[in-house]
Amino acid sequence: MADDSLDTLLNSSRRSRPRSSDGLRMADILLMPAAHQSLANWLMRRYEASIEDIAAHVNTDVATIQATVDSLVKRGC
């Protein structure tokens, strides 16, 4: 039956997906302060950025943003 084939396909693709226990999850981001959420989302879309890029993006000085980034790193971002 078509429904059985669809169930098999959906269940097999679910099992074959790699699972990672490392890194940040969406639930982790939702629990962050708003400023950290915004920065974490921006960084995930960019994949990589220098501290200067980040400071320019949030319009703040490098020392302040370094403290924020350090806090995010401790959370696993």
N, C-alpha and C positions, 0 to 999 in steps of 0.2 A: 504494500500500500504506500501511497505517496507520503502519508503522515509519518509512517515508520521510518522512511528514508530521511525525511527532514529531521526527525528526532535524533537519528543516528548521526547525521551531519553536524547538528548543533552540539550534541554531547561530545563528539570526537574532537571538534575544534576547541571546545572548552578545556578538554584534558590536555591537548597538545600545546597550549599556550604556556610559555615559561613563567614561572612565578618567582618573584624576587622578594625576599624579606628585607632587603636593604633599601634605604632611600626614603623619600618623603611620599606619603599617601595623601589623597585629597582630604581625608578626615583630619590629618595633621594640619593642613593649611587652614581649614575652617576654624580650628581652635586658636590660630595665631591672632595677634592684634592686626587691625586693618592695614596698617603701614607694612607690616611684615608679609601679609597676604598678597598685597599688591606687588611687592618686590619679588616674592617667591614666584608668583605667576609670570611676571616679566622675565625673570631669569630662566624659567623653564621654557618659555617660548624662544628666547635668544640662544639657549644652550650654553653659551659662554660669554663672559664680558669682563673687562678689566674693572678694577675698583674705580678708575676715572670715568668709565662708561656709566657705571651704576650711579656715581655721584652726579653726573650730568643729567641722567634720566630723572632722578628724584630732586634735582636742583638743591643740593646740599654739599657741604664740604666733605673732603675725602676722609678725614678723621672720624666724623660722625657716622658716615655710611660704613666705615670699616667696623665700627662697634656693632652696627646692625647686622652686617654680613657675618661677623663672628658669632653672633647669637643664632642666626639661621643655620650656620654650619654645625653648631652644637645640637640643633634639632634634626640634623640629617639632610638638610637641603643642599 
